Amino acid sequence: MKQPRIVTCPTCKAPVEWCSQSPCRPFCSERCKLIDLGAWAAEEHAIPGDSLEDDLFSGELPPREH
């Protein structure tokens, strides 16, 4: 019988079985899933882009206010 794959929860680093019994995979729980979603919403995570493209189009957008 094949052993289930074990991955690490991106939020708390707990081991998670990659199977249908782990509905929040790759997260260990709904809580860790929501923590990660909040980090994306707060722009703590980002997918790297092309810096040249960012420079070319950044003048077309109004400045961001925080």
C-alpha positions in Angstrom: 0.0 0.0 0.0 1.2 3.5 -0.9 2.1 5.8 2.0 0.2 9.2 1.9 2.4 12.2 1.0 3.2 14.4 4.0 3.6 18.2 3.4 4.4 21.0 5.8 1.7 23.6 6.6 2.9 26.9 5.1 1.7 28.8 8.2 2.6 26.8 11.3 4.9 24.1 9.7 2.9 21.2 11.1 2.9 18.0 9.1 -0.2 17.5 6.9 -1.3 14.4 5.1 -2.0 15.1 1.4 -5.3 13.2 1.0 -9.0 13.8 0.8 -9.4 13.6 4.6 -7.4 16.8 4.8 -9.8 19.3 3.2 -7.6 22.4 4.1 -4.4 21.0 2.5 -1.7 22.2 2.2 -2.8 23.9 5.5 -3.4 21.9 8.7 -6.6 23.8 9.6 -9.1 26.4 8.5 -7.3 28.8 10.9 -3.9 28.5 9.2 -5.7 28.9 5.8 -7.3 32.1 7.0 -4.0 33.4 8.4 -2.4 32.9 5.1 -5.3 34.6 3.2 -5.0 37.6 5.6 -1.3 37.9 4.8 -2.0 38.0 1.1 -4.8 40.6 1.6 -2.4 42.7 3.7 0.2 42.4 0.9 2.7 40.6 3.2 3.0 38.0 0.4 3.6 38.9 -3.2 4.4 37.1 -6.5 7.5 38.6 -8.0 6.9 40.5 -11.2 8.9 42.0 -14.0 10.5 45.1 -12.6 10.9 46.6 -16.1 7.2 46.2 -16.7 6.4 47.6 -13.3 8.5 50.7 -14.1 6.8 51.2 -17.5 3.2 51.1 -16.2 3.6 52.6 -12.8 3.2 56.1 -14.1 -0.3 55.3 -15.4 -1.7 54.6 -12.0 -2.5 57.2 -9.3 -0.2 57.0 -6.3 -1.3 54.6 -3.5 -2.3 56.1 -0.2 -1.9 54.1 2.9 
